[in-house]
Amino acid sequence: MNPMLNLWLIPVLPLAGAAINGFLGKKSSRQAVTTIALFFSAAAFAMALWVAMRFSSLALPYHEYLAHWIRSGTFSVDFEFYLDQLSLVMLLVVTGVGFLIHIYSVGYMWDDPSYYRFFCYLNLFMFFMLTLILAGNYLQMFIGWEGVGLASYLLIGFWFTKDSAASAGKKAFIVNRIGDFGFLIALFLIIKHLGSLNFDRVFQSVLPLSAETAGAGLLTAIGILLMVGAAGKSAQIPLYVWLPDAMEGPTPVSALIHAATMVTAGVYMVSRSHIIFERAPMALTVVAIVGTLTAFFAATIGIVQTDIKKVLAYSTVSQLGYMFMACGVGAFSAGIFHLMTHAFFKGLLFLAAGSVIHAVGGEQDMRKMGGLRTKIPWTFWTMTAGTLAIAGIPGLAGFFSKDEILWRAYQASWVYWLVGLVTAFITSFYMFRLWFMTFFGEYRGEAESGHGSDSAQDAHGSHGHGGIHESPMVMVIPLVILAILSVVGGYVGVPGSLGGSNHFDKFLGPVFHVSAPAGAQNALGEKGAPEQETEGPEPKTGASTELMFTGISVLAALLGFTLAWQLYYRNPQLPAKIAISMQGAYQALVHKYYVDELYGALFVKPLIDGSTRILWQGVDRKIIDAAVNDAGDGARHLSDEARHMQSGNIRSYAGWIAAGSAVVIAFMVWMAVSR
Amino acid sequence: MVPLSYYLLLSGFLFACGVLGFLIKRNIITIFMSIELMLNGVNLSFVAFAAHWHVLAGQIFVFFVMVVAAAEATVGLAIIIAVYRTRETLNVDQVNLLKL
């Protein structure tokens, strides 16, 4: 019997923080708000660590039943918590990275007038994210899923007086709704055909089913619909458009929600449902293709972005694509591994970018930066660590996880691998482009006095800046911790070919290998023989091949670095010339392949026009309003006529009486005659 | 013996005359007389039926009507005198205080 862990406390702690700050924060001092917010997020992290320490003594998966929720016939949903290796990894990442970003935010948001509101939302986000992760059934997961969407909306639109921020928040919310629609239908299908939403019961009833190799069936439908939900939340094609706009939010929010945690919820959900996906090869193929395409296209858009946060946003979309690619080829633990390392290095990159923005007084355009290397050394070195990690330089976190994904993708199909490799090259290129543009060369910004005017809505635009300066310690320390994690974070999953034993994969093994081999086999395509250890150490024959592939991807990363070095350090004029010589391609990239315009023309404009012309001017004004107005007018006209009966003249009343009685008598006579 | 229909026709004729007079005339006294005419038209049909069916109820009804008409005549005439004293006219169209 498992000891009582009181898992429910983990999400409820940040909720308490959110409630206290939300209700009392307006009147309390910044110090009090800080204390509350940090205490409750730290408490959640501490509790997660405590759970992790007791983890080895638990019988997994650990269940915690809290209360009945819905009872309807044989169908029931409870409030319950569920802990296994997968949720533990997510739990530690979310609470750990979340806590660090809370600390960072203290420095970043200190001068914002709505300081307490920010931390209230941030804690609220933690609550919903932890609910999502620890949920024991799909419905509870869905609460968290919707809740993080809400928190994301609130935080993107945090500076809601700015028009672009308010509409970016709405865009994120509406696009997410489209994905949630798919998720909900998947849940309805599960309820209808499997009779439960509880993870254990759903997976138990799916487990004996054979894979739907020939054609599509129920599981394929569920899988694809779940993927629609995941594509919305995790910004995959075709629903990725909200994430780059979400950069309107404060930078810590971009780091926490739109890089490290919330956007990975889709990957988590797909991995959690891997038993369904493994029995639906077609759905898995969809996942893989969507992931691969997203990784590639988002990376290409990232090349030409000049806003430092936009580059990172497209990079996030692209890296999420990698994770889905991994899930799509059945390498769920590789996807989760990349999720974790990505949380470290992308969280770091965003926070460092925030530190850069802070240093130059709210400027986000990289063309106005440059030469910041010596002025903000801490930010520079931590950002270097993050850049090296994401580019896949050997020895850092991103190298191991990305390499694992590429290798596993190759085993499924060389196409995935090739696209992934090209994407890795592009990733390396745009990241080093960012690095060179920001930290090397000459400072291209305006004179020191100029800043703060057009960026007053940003947290620090308002206070008097004394030139470019390093961020306060409260912001630097989280950067350093994340930088260390970005460097060493990959060593938990060193693959066999590099002399490691892939602890991470083994740790997650019990989650992902419960399935019968038949399903996995089909999902993996040609990969046949050693099914029980699909993600364990590769057989000896594969090791040298894998090593070769590792070499190729390192080469791609170095190539990206060299190219960026040539273009943005040696010959800074060259990129402009290339842009002119390849005008068509360049314009397409700058306009993000015109996807926003396309969606605008296909969905937004018809919707607005239809609503205006048909619903508003047609239905509302011509039918509903007209009916009400005509009824009123008619009644008035009728009474206007009938008013003349009330003349006040006795003889006319008598006349009416006489006429009335005549009618009655005539009627009675007629009745008598016709009988 | 005079057939019933003759009485009824006369009764209807008297009643119609009363109604017509009530609607057309403006003088209160004339209107008052028209009411009496209508009552007597009805009375005539009552007694005609009573005689025809050999039932006394009709005749008793007529007495009641006559008593009520007498009472009504006293009250009505009193009102007419009061109206004439205050308004110096017997034209009903000018007795219209209740009209808006």
Contacts between the chains, C-beta under 8 A, distances in Angstrom:
chain1	res1	chain2	res2	distance
A	647	B	99	7.3
A	648	B	96	5.2
A	648	B	98	6.2
A	648	B	99	2.5
A	648	B	100	6.7
A	649	B	93	6.7
A	649	B	96	7.0
A	649	B	99	7.5
A	650	B	92	5.6
A	650	B	95	7.8
A	651	B	22	7.1
A	651	B	23	5.5
A	651	B	24	8.0
A	651	B	26	8.0
A	651	B	31	8.0
A	651	B	92	6.6
A	654	B	22	5.7
A	654	B	23	6.1
A	655	B	23	5.4
A	658	B	19	5.6
A	658	B	23	7.0
